[in-house]
């Protein structure tokens, strides 16, 4: 049975060296990457960033162990968008364990596909708890290597 994230990630939507020093800057960088990779329509850029920031204000998506899963559901969006980012220095995401976040998996979903959104969040949560997965993402030398790790886990 394929993973709920099969086909969600593309090599072009991986940012192996996030430059932002703050949560908001990193989220903006990832949204820009989604637009540049054509997984998110340019006219939705501001709406998506606003939704992600609003979600973070309700409660951090920093899951602990150096992982955050910023996510939002957007009305009128036709397809899911996934972006993976890595911060070498780490970013303060107000994570539950107080640790800096190094691995970010952003999920943007149509507001009409609730079950798929939840299934994807469950998968990401499982991966976030997998020490090997997080270690491989952090040690990868390129976007291509990060993509390979994702492909191995999404079967």
N, C-alpha and C positions, 0 to 999 in steps of 0.2 A: 504494500500500500504506500503510495507516494506521500511525502511530507506535505503539510499544508502550505509550505513555503516554496515548493518546487516551482521554479520559474520566476519567483518574486525578485531575486537579486540578479543584477547584471554587473559584469566587470567594470562598466563605465560608471556605475553608481556606488563605487567603493572609494572612500577617501582614506588612504593609508597613513596620512600625516596631517591630521587636523591642526590648524594653526591657532584657532581661537583659544583665548585664555579664560573665557567665562562661559557659563552655560549658554547664555543667550547668543554669544558670538559663534559658538560651536553649532547651535541649532540653525542659525542663519547660514553658516557655511554648508551644512548638510542639505538644507533646502535648495541652495544655489546648485549644489552638486546634482540633486534630483532633477532640476530643470535642465542643466547642462547635459545630463545623460538621457534626456527626453523621456524620463519615467514619470514626470510631473509637468503638466502644461504650464507654461510661463505665466499666463493670466491668473493662475491659482497661487503663485508664489507668496504674495502678501497674506492671503487668507490662511494658507497652511502654516506659515510662520506664526501668525497670530494665534491660531488654534493650538499649536504646540506650546507656545509660551503660556497660554491660558491653562493648558493641562498641567504644566509644571507648577503653576501657582496654586492649583488645587491639591497638589501633592507630588513630591519628587518621583520621577520614574527611575531614579537610581536604585537598582535592585540590590546593591551590595556586591562585594567581591570584584569591584572595578568595572561593573557593567551597568549601563543605563539603556532603557528601551523607550525613548520618546515616541509617543504615538498620538494620533488624532483621527477622528472620522470627519469626513468633509462631504457636505451635501452636494450632489450633482457630479461628483467625481465618478469616472467610468471604470477605473481600474485601480488596484492596489499599487502602491509605490513603496519600495524598500531601499534603504541606503544604509550601508555599514561604514562607520568611521572609527578611526583609531587615533588616540591622542597619546603621544609618547610621554608627555609630562603629566597628563591627567588633568581633569577639570573638576572643580567643586560642583557637584550636582545635588548637594544636600542628600546624598544617598543614605539609606537606612543604617548602614554601618559606619557612616562618617568618612569612609575612604574616598579618595579621588577616583573618578571614572576614566578608564582608558579605552574601553570598547563600548561603542554605541551602535545600537541597531534601531534605526528609525522606521516606523511603519505608518503609512498614511493610507487610510481605507475609505471607500465609499460608505456613506452613512446607511446605505441600504443592505450592506453585506455584513451584518453583525456577527453571524456565526463564523464566517471566514476570518474576521478580525480577531475574534476570541481564540480561535484555533491557532492562528499565527502567534498571538501573544503567549499562548500556552507553550508552543514549540520554543519560542525565544527564551521563555522562562526556564525551560528544561536545559537548553544549551548554556544559559548563563550560570547554571549550577554545575555544569560539567567543566571540571578543572582543565582537562586536556583541550577542550574546545577553546576556552578563553586563552590558555597558554599558547596554542597554535596561532590564534589571531594576533596576539601580542608579539609573537616572534616572527611572523611572516615578514618578508623583505619587500613585498610589493602588493599592489592591488590584485594582481593575478594570483599570487599565493593565497591571499585572503579569500579570493573567489574559489580557489580549489578546496580550501577548508570548508567553505559553505556547501559546495557541491557534494563533498563527501558526506556531509550530514543531512542533506536534503533529499538525497537519492531520488 
